[in-house]
Structures are given as structure tokens and as C-alpha cells.
Amino acid sequence: MHITDIMRGGTPTFSFEFFPAKTPEAAETLYQTIRELETYMPHFVSVTYGAGGSTRDLTHELVERIKATTKLDPIPHLTCVCHTEEEIDGILQRYAQSEIGNILALGGDPPRGLAYDKKSDFFQHAVDLVKFIRRFNDSGAHPDPRGFGIGVAGFPEGHPATPNRLAEMDHLKAKVDAGADYIVTQVFFDNRDYLDFRERCALAGINVPIIAGIMPITSMSGFKKLAELAAGARFPAKLIRALQRCENDREMVNRVGVHFALEQCHDLLDNDVAGIHFYTLNRSDATRVIFDSLGIPRRRDAQLSMG
Ligand SMILES: Cc1cc2nc3c(=O)[nH]c(=O)nc-3n(C[C@H](O)[C@H](O)[C@H](O)COP(=O)(O)OP(=O)(O)OC[C@H]3O[C@@H](n4cnc5c(N)ncnc54)[C@H](O)[C@@H]3O)c2cc1C
């Protein structure tokens, strides 16, 4: 379904993010998670895209499998990194044929452990990818006359590559002006960052929905890894203090992290958030606890269908 139809309900959207599994065991966990979360009937689920190599095909396959075997609406991530124009066109053709409604268009993380020259990428920034998808949409190759709905990334705390926050906002505005329909934010732990970002977007004339990215901390190792991966993420003293109190008790760390994320979600809902996007890390437990505690009615009954 096109994102503008998904968002039309007027109530906040709820969505879950998965990454493609690389081993049979990880795939089993992922499909179990998808089965468990399917019953919550999120407005959409999204599937991340690797920086290169075989995991990229896994993204396409997972997206198509979710589309074909569940009631979920998958949104693939697509990045500029290590891609030619022809490759991106081929991927869009394939998704259009599979009736995928939306794409999250991203700059992309550089591949790890591989020599990489960004200058060799046909698309230098996400805005170029957004423009290309818009042209693809105009070509009429998608079964929906509007083509793909287009999402882009936003960084409430700022993106590390652009310390100039005014210039950064100009870059975000360029993506929206080029045709992005919505923004999904990087994970954040202080809602004031999201609310201030939303206000700054409004001042810049960015008027598309801004979906908040939420990731519950479920382990100390995950916490430290996140600090590494989401470079620049700020962890409020309140969260660090709470985690430090119980850092040697795995179960308690999980509860503290989930509770913190739940409080964030309640506060975001009180502040008319457009949507909440859960970074699930392919596990359902934390997301289910939060969802069940938010008191959100299920959208409609769903039968488990993923094979
Ligand atoms: C919701 C979300 C999902 C993500 N999913 C994935 C994923 O699946 N796979 C993956 O590899 N990565 C993913 N990422 C990470 C993301 O690709 C990186 O953080 C990337 O560095 C930024 O992506 P972007 O789309 O904002 O890129 P861009 O919009 O291209 O911005 C990247 C940087 O370049 C600057 N910039 C933009 N335009 C210009 C310009 N014209 N001139 C100069 N500077 C410019 C921006 O200010 C920013 O600092 C995700 C991030 C988010 C928030």
C-alpha cells in the first residue's frame, strides 16, 4: 500500500524493522519473530539493506517472501553504496513487479572490511536516489499510478558527516523537495531531540510525517554495540544510571531497557508522533512487551500465515 494511504488513518503508525538473516539458525529466529509480530498487524515492516555482497539478495528475497506469505506490508531499504544506475533500475523493476508499495531511500553505510571509493557510486547522496525513484515513478512502470511511496532518513541528533546543522537541514529538505513522502528517524533516547527536530523541520518547511525510530536496550553488549553503530547517539544520564544499577543482571537490564523505551513511546504518543518504528533486531520479545503495554488496539485480526 502506498505510504500516503497507510498514513491516511490519522492515528500514529506502528512499524517494525528486520534485517535479513545470514545463517539458517538466524533465519529460523527471524521467521519466528515475524510470525509473532504479524499478529500485531503493524502498518508496515521494513527490511534493511547491506553494504554490498550477497546479503543484498537476501533483502530482496526476504521482502518478497514477507509480501507473498504474510499479511504484512514490507518496505525495502535501498542505498546508493556500490550501485550503478542500471542495478538500481533493475531492483526497482523487480520490486514494482512484486507490487511493493514503498522504498526507504538511503545514502547507505560504507561496506566494512572492503576497499570502497564513494566517488565510484553513481548516486552520491540519498537525494539522488529519491530523484531517480521519482523518475521511475513517472515512467509508469509501477502498478500503482503514483509509483513507489518514498521514505528517507532523518537524524534528530544530527548526522556525524555534517556537523553544520543548518546545512544538514538543507540536505534533508532537498530530499523532501525531491519527492520523499515521509521521514524515519535514527534511534534516539531523549524525546526532546525528536520534538526539537520535528520543530526545526517545520521551520524549514518540511511538512511530511516524521516517524520516530525506537530501539529498546536489551543487553549491555547490545548497548555498547549500538553506541558504535549509531555513531553520535546520545545516551541520557537517566538511562545510563538505570543500566549501571543492574549491569550484571541480564534479565534486569532487559527490563530496564524495555521500560525506558516504553516511557519514550508513551511520551511520543502524548506529543502526537506520526508513527513509531521499532528497531526489533529480529527479536519479538521487547517489542511485544512494549506494544502490549501501550494499550493500542489491534488493527484487525490476522492469521499466522508465514511458511
Ligand atoms: C531509518 C534508517 C534506516 C537505515 N537503514 C539502513 C540500511 O538499511 N542500510 C544501510 O547501509 N544504512 C542504513 N541506514 C544508515 C544510513 O544509510 C547512514 O547513516 C548514512 O550515512 C546516511 O544516510 P542518509 O540516507 O541520511 O544519506 P544522505 O541523505 O545521503 O546523507 C548522508 C550525509 O551526507 C550529507 N549530505 C546529503 N546531501 C548532501 C549534499 N548534496 N552535499 C553534501 N552533503 C550532503 C548529509 O547531511 C549527511 O551528513 C539507516 C539509517 C536510518 C536513520
PDBQT file of the ligand as one rigid body, heavy atoms in Angstrom, charges set to zero:
ROOT
HETATM    1  C1  LIG A 401      15.829   4.831   9.454  1.00  0.00    +0.000 C 
HETATM    2  C2  LIG A 401      17.207   4.453   8.968  1.00  0.00    +0.000 A 
HETATM    3  C3  LIG A 401      17.385   3.279   8.269  1.00  0.00    +0.000 A 
HETATM    4  C4  LIG A 401      18.651   2.923   7.793  1.00  0.00    +0.000 A 
HETATM    5  N1  LIG A 401      18.794   1.754   7.097  1.00  0.00    +0.000 NA
HETATM    6  C5  LIG A 401      19.989   1.456   6.534  1.00  0.00    +0.000 A 
HETATM    7  C6  LIG A 401      20.166   0.295   5.704  1.00  0.00    +0.000 A 
HETATM    8  O1  LIG A 401      19.237  -0.495   5.543  1.00  0.00    +0.000 OA
HETATM    9  N2  LIG A 401      21.380   0.091   5.120  1.00  0.00    +0.000 N 
HETATM   10  C7  LIG A 401      22.438   0.970   5.291  1.00  0.00    +0.000 A 
HETATM   11  O2  LIG A 401      23.512   0.741   4.720  1.00  0.00    +0.000 OA
HETATM   12  N3  LIG A 401      22.305   2.059   6.095  1.00  0.00    +0.000 NA
HETATM   13  C8  LIG A 401      21.120   2.319   6.705  1.00  0.00    +0.000 A 
HETATM   14  N4  LIG A 401      20.988   3.444   7.495  1.00  0.00    +0.000 N 
HETATM   15  C9  LIG A 401      22.179   4.272   7.754  1.00  0.00    +0.000 C 
HETATM   16  C10 LIG A 401      22.342   5.381   6.711  1.00  0.00    +0.000 C 
HETATM   17  O3  LIG A 401      22.436   4.848   5.414  1.00  0.00    +0.000 OA
HETATM   18  C11 LIG A 401      23.620   6.137   7.054  1.00  0.00    +0.000 C 
HETATM   19  O4  LIG A 401      23.500   6.739   8.331  1.00  0.00    +0.000 OA
HETATM   20  C12 LIG A 401      24.029   7.174   6.030  1.00  0.00    +0.000 C 
HETATM   21  O5  LIG A 401      25.294   7.695   6.416  1.00  0.00    +0.000 OA
HETATM   22  C13 LIG A 401      23.073   8.351   5.974  1.00  0.00    +0.000 C 
HETATM   23  O6  LIG A 401      22.007   8.032   5.181  1.00  0.00    +0.000 OA
HETATM   24  P1  LIG A 401      21.081   9.166   4.556  1.00  0.00    +0.000 P 
HETATM   25  O7  LIG A 401      20.036   8.438   3.838  1.00  0.00    +0.000 OA
HETATM   26  O8  LIG A 401      20.712  10.182   5.541  1.00  0.00    +0.000 OA
HETATM   27  O9  LIG A 401      22.119   9.775   3.498  1.00  0.00    +0.000 OA
HETATM   28  P2  LIG A 401      22.214  11.195   2.821  1.00  0.00    +0.000 P 
HETATM   29  O10 LIG A 401      20.929  11.899   2.784  1.00  0.00    +0.000 OA
HETATM   30  O11 LIG A 401      22.936  10.974   1.552  1.00  0.00    +0.000 OA
HETATM   31  O12 LIG A 401      23.143  11.977   3.852  1.00  0.00    +0.000 OA
HETATM   32  C14 LIG A 401      24.420  11.466   4.236  1.00  0.00    +0.000 C 
HETATM   33  C15 LIG A 401      25.281  12.632   4.704  1.00  0.00    +0.000 C 
HETATM   34  O13 LIG A 401      25.576  13.445   3.576  1.00  0.00    +0.000 OA
HETATM   35  C16 LIG A 401      25.114  14.768   3.789  1.00  0.00    +0.000 C 
HETATM   36  N5  LIG A 401      24.578  15.248   2.513  1.00  0.00    +0.000 N 
HETATM   37  C17 LIG A 401      23.392  14.946   1.946  1.00  0.00    +0.000 A 
HETATM   38  N6  LIG A 401      23.265  15.576   0.756  1.00  0.00    +0.000 NA
HETATM   39  C18 LIG A 401      24.396  16.270   0.570  1.00  0.00    +0.000 A 
HETATM   40  C19 LIG A 401      24.881  17.105  -0.470  1.00  0.00    +0.000 A 
HETATM   41  N7  LIG A 401      24.141  17.356  -1.556  1.00  0.00    +0.000 N 
HETATM   42  N8  LIG A 401      26.102  17.648  -0.329  1.00  0.00    +0.000 NA
HETATM   43  C20 LIG A 401      26.876  17.412   0.761  1.00  0.00    +0.000 A 
HETATM   44  N9  LIG A 401      26.471  16.628   1.777  1.00  0.00    +0.000 NA
HETATM   45  C21 LIG A 401      25.248  16.068   1.677  1.00  0.00    +0.000 A 
HETATM   46  C22 LIG A 401      24.054  14.656   4.846  1.00  0.00    +0.000 C 
HETATM   47  O14 LIG A 401      23.919  15.865   5.577  1.00  0.00    +0.000 OA
HETATM   48  C23 LIG A 401      24.592  13.528   5.714  1.00  0.00    +0.000 C 
HETATM   49  O15 LIG A 401      25.559  14.000   6.591  1.00  0.00    +0.000 OA
HETATM   50  C24 LIG A 401      19.756   3.792   8.024  1.00  0.00    +0.000 A 
HETATM   51  C25 LIG A 401      19.569   4.980   8.752  1.00  0.00    +0.000 A 
HETATM   52  C26 LIG A 401      18.312   5.314   9.230  1.00  0.00    +0.000 A 
HETATM   53  C27 LIG A 401      18.121   6.575  10.020  1.00  0.00    +0.000 C 
ENDROOT
TORSDOF 0
